[in-house]
């Protein structure tokens, strides 16, 4: 038996930009990347400035990013479901009415999601234009 203190912490520092460790080690550690680029700092500062100056714009941007990620995930789920049904289908797929109905439903939903994603891209571009007004403040 080994005595163990729950407050024990061990810190490793490396100059490797992307260290690779075994899965056993990765499961027991938390990697923190302290490498920050000038662009990364500028983006963080831009987020702070915009959230202070235009909280409505920052909130709209955060909601938009969340919706876009959600829509993309829905699209992936639809594709996965369709592929699973196609692979599990037996016989002539043209005779499988349930599969054809699923195909039609997937096509309709995918078209709607694609339309939402396209609209979100347009809105994101408009928000980015408004955010770029604050870019000089975010540069040092």
Residue, then its C-alpha position, 0 to 999 in steps of 0.5 A: x500500500x502506498x500513502x497518497x495525498x489527494x492534494x499532490x500535483x506534478x507539473x511538467x514543462x516542455x518546449x514541444x509545441x504538440x507533445x504526444x504521450x501514451x493513452x494511459x498518460x493522456x487519460x491521467x493528465x491535463x495538458x495546458x498550452x501556454x503558447x499564444x500567438x499575436x493573432x490569438x491575443x488580438x482575437x481574445x482582446x477583440x472579444x473583450x472589447x466587443x463584449x464591452x462596447x457592443x454586448x448585443x453584437x457579441x451575444x448575437x455572435x455567440x448564439x450564431x456560432x452555437x447554432x451553426x455548430x448545432x446545425x452542422x452536427x444535425x447534418x452529420x447525424x442525418x448522414x450517419x443515419x442514412x448510411x446506417x440504413x443503407x448499409x443495413x438494407x437488404x434486397x432491392x433498395x427501390x422496393x424498400x418503402x421505409x428506406x425511400x421515405x427516410x431518404x426523402x425525409x433526410x433530403x428535406x431536412x438536409x436542405x433546410x439545414x443547409x439553407x440555415x447554415x448559408x443564412x448563418x454564414x451571411x449573418x456571420x459575415x455581417x457580424x464580422x464586419x461590425x466586429x472589425x471596426x474594433x480591430x485597431x483597438x485589439x492590436x497593440 
